[in-house]
Amino acid sequence: MDKMCIKALKLAEEVYPKKKLQHAVRVANYAVEIAELDKRSGTKPYLVSDYVFTVAILHDVVEDTDVPLGYIQEEFDVYVSEAVELLTKPEDVSYIDYIENLLNSGDILAFWVKKADMKDHIAQTETLTDKLKEKYLPVLHKFM
């Protein structure tokens, strides 16, 4: 695990409640698996793993904590901050439009992490609510 991953994990430990931290770690592990299986990256697997792990750990930090996007932009490189920004749903944007924007961006890190995030939410029966099912059902096929 490189310095970037450690920095993201330390930040997450500071700002996430325990369950949110556990979710972020599960998403990071899923995302690394997804990225390693996806042949589109064209980069060295260890580089992909470091970036995707970092983005996955941070994927909810702007949306669910007081950490501003500017902090992520200052502390992490452009690949991480752009992916985190794409993964942060603006309040004034519908979920479907948010997903379309993410997919249309071509940002493979954000794609892998969102796919892993959805996988984790669906796999966790205690958090799989009807509201979440309604949100994911119209867009789930876009991640297959």
FIVEX-915481 format. One record per residue: residue in three letters; y, x, z of N, C-alpha, C in turn. Coordinates in steps of 0.02 Angstrom, whole numbers, plus 50000, padded with zeros to 5 digits. Atoms other than C-alpha are relative to their C-alpha. Layout:
// residues N
alaYXZYXZYXZ ...
// end
This chain:
// residues 144
met499415004250000500005000050000500625004550000 asp499414995750005501655007749947500574997750046 lys499435001549956503355007750037500294993149987 met499735006550018503934992249943499604994450033 cys500435005149970502434982150004500094999850075 ile499914999649928502654988150182500674997050021 lys499345002749986504504983950179499994992349996 ala500045007350008504124966250116499614997050058 leu500415002549946502774963850247500385000150066 lys499604999649938503924969650388500534994550001 leu499505005350003505284957650330499674993250013 ala500355006349991504034943350320499794999050072 glu500205000449929503394947150495500594998150044 glu499395001449961505194946050559500244992849990 val499665006450015505704929750474499534994049993 tyr500465005650009504144919250444499674998050066 pro500445002149945503274908750576499295002349983 lys500684997350008501444913750600499634996749941 lys500375003450055500724900450482500295001749932 lys499684998250064501984904550345499815007149981 leu500214993150013501554923050362499285000149976 gln500705000350022499704919050348499954997449928 his499985002750069500074908650192500225005549951 ala499744994850044501084922950116499485005449987 val500524994850008499674935450146499434997349957 arg500525002950043498384923650070500234999849927 val499725000350068499514920949919500015007049970 ala499984993150026499744939749902499305002349979 asn500694998050018497864942649903499764996349937 tyr500185003850061497574928649776500365002849939 ala499604997750057498984934949666499775006749974 val500264993550021498304952649663499354999049960 glu500625001550037496604945749610500154997149931 ile499815003050064497404935049475500285005249952 ala499684994850042498444949649410499495004949974 glu500504995250022496954961249404499544997249947 leu500435003250050495984948649300500384998549935 asp499595001750058497434945349181500145006449960 lys499944994150042497434957749037500695000849969 arg499344999750032499244954148988500465005350030 ser499524995649965500024966249111500145006449961 gly499914993950039499744981849005500255005950041 thr499784994549957500164992749155499425002250044 lys500524997549955499175002749280499874994950056 pro500155005149950498264991049400500325001150068 tyr499714998949934498934999549556500744998350001 leu499305002050003500724996749498500074992450001 val499995007250001500384978549460499864997350070 ser500185002349933499564976349630500585000650049 asp499444999049954501054983649724500564994949987 tyr499475004850016502314972749633499804992850015 val500215006949989501314956749638499914998650074 phe500075000949928500904959249823500694999050031 thr499335000449972502734962049864500334993349984 val499705006450020503344946949766499664994250037 ala500365005349967501984936049841500194999550074 ile499805000149930502434941050018500704996950008 leu499305002349997504264936949982500124993349966 his499885005850044503984921349876500354994150032 asp499675005649966504604909050008500595002250043 val499524997449951505814920250101500714997249989 val499325002650012507424914150017500014992550011 glu500025007349995506894895850010499894997650072 asp500215002549935506194894550187500285003750060 thr499714996449943507204906750293500755000949987 asp499294998650008508994912650316500145006249959 val499904993950040508714928050208500294998049932 pro499705001850064509894926850059499705004149942 leu500254996550059509384931749883500355006749992 gly499634993750005510734945149889499675005650040 tyr500354994949960509764954150025499395002649961 ile500584998050040508204954249916500235004449942 gln499744996150056509244960649770500225007050021 glu499784993549976509944974749876499425004450023 glu500544996249967508324979949961499395001349955 phe500584999450044507064978049819500245000849928 asp499784998850069507084982549636500064993549960 val499845005750041507554971049495499394995749983 tyr500605003850016505764965949453499814995350057 val500155004149941505464959749629500534994650010 ser499475004949986507154951349651500034994549947 glu500005005250052507074942449483499424995250008 ala500575004349989505334935849520500104995550061 val499865004049940505844930049694500514994649984 glu499505005050019507364921449620499674994349960 leu500355005250039506254912249494499554995750043 leu500455003749955505074907149634500374995750051 thr499595003849954506504899849735500274993949964 lys499805006250034506724881749683500704998050023 pro499345002549981508554876649678499964992750023 glu500035006849973508874860749776500184994749947 asp499775004950048509714852149628499584999849936 val500444999750059508274855449507499344996450017 ser500645003449988506734844249491499445005150000 tyr500574995449997505054852049524499745001749930 ile500254998950069504514849849343500475004749962 asp499524995550033506114858149279499955007050029 tyr500094993549967505884872149406499405003749971 ile500604996950029504124875449341500125001949927 glu499844998450070504724874649160500435006349996 asn499574994149999506094887349199499605006350016 leu500424994349981504834898849282499565002049942 leu500454998550056503614897549137500385002749939 asn499604997850058504964899549004500325006850010 ser499694993549987505634915149089499575005849974 gly500454994650021504094925149037499875005150054 asp500104995349944504094933649208499284999350025 ile500715000349983502254937549233499885000650075 leu500074999649927502484942249417500104993150031 ala499875006749973503244925249455499444995249982 phe500555004350022501874916649354499385001050044 trp500594998649960500464925449447500084997550072 val499895002049930501244922049617500034992450007 lys499995007349996501594903649582499304997249993 lys500695002150008499814901549522499615001050065 ala500334998549937499194909749682500254995450056 asp499705004549950500384899249788499694993049994 met500305006650011499724883249710499265000050022 lys500704999449981497934889149734499934999750076 asp500055000149927498244892349919500154993250029 his499835006749975499084875549948499444995149987 ile500555004550017497664866549861499385001450043 ala500594998049962496334876349957500064998450074 gln499895001349929497104872750128500024992550012 thr500045007349993496524855150167500484997350052 glu499545002549949497634853850321500724999449975 thr499325000450028499194856250214500024996449932 leu500035003450065498614847050057500174992650010 thr499765006849990499654831250073500024996349934 asp499925004150061499814816949950500635002049963 lys499384997850031501604822749918499905006449960 leu500144993750035500984840049871499574998849938 lys500425001650057499644832849758500424996949943 glu499565003150049500964822249670500445005149965 lys499574994750027502054837649647499625004549952 tyr500384995150039500674848849578499634996949940 leu500425003150052499674836549472500315000449930 pro499724999750068500904835649325500075007049971 val499884993250025501074854649312499405004750006 leu500574995649986499404861649368499685002849937 his500334997850062498694862649192500375005849966 lys499604994650030500104874649142499815006850028 phe500194993749968499354887849257499275001849988 met500714998750013497584886949192499915004449939 
// end
